[in-house]
Amino acid sequence: MTTEEQFDKIICSCRDIYAKKLKDYGAAWRIMRATSITDQIFIKANRIRSLETKGEAKIDEGIRGELVAIVNYGIMGLIQLEKGYSETSDIDAEEALSLYDEKMAATRTLMLAKNHDYDEAWRSMRTTSYTDLILMKLYRTKQIENNNHKTLISEGVGANYMDMINYAVFGLIKIDFEGQ
């Protein structure tokens, strides 16, 4: 399978979970400020690093589920950056899925462009490096948020969310297709 095909299969799986959670909870996440979504992604990435370091989990949820959560929270973060947060669950499932697809298409386009330029270097990386890169992107994002989204030369929060999503997808590809 090509990278595009693997990416699309992973995204289909992540979207399916997102859609099922929309049925269970609605778009309750719409009340979250983008900074809270950043913190949620941090919790997930930090747990992955903890599992990688300790080699065992006391909760029966593995790394794969945390990577899926990073993908889906990253998409929610991109939506929140565009729409702002709401005081209520103000969008229905159809709109939430449409926004998901729109943000994921942009993230996929970015991945394809970077993958072309870097010549699939991610395939030679250790999965633990994806975790470290996601955590670094989170610290960058928190700093940008603390600076009221003002940067001198750096990409903004949205670009960092997209990179985190793509690193998480790479991790999922390694787990699902390469058995790592």
Beta strands, then each sheet from edge to edge (+ up, - down):
end
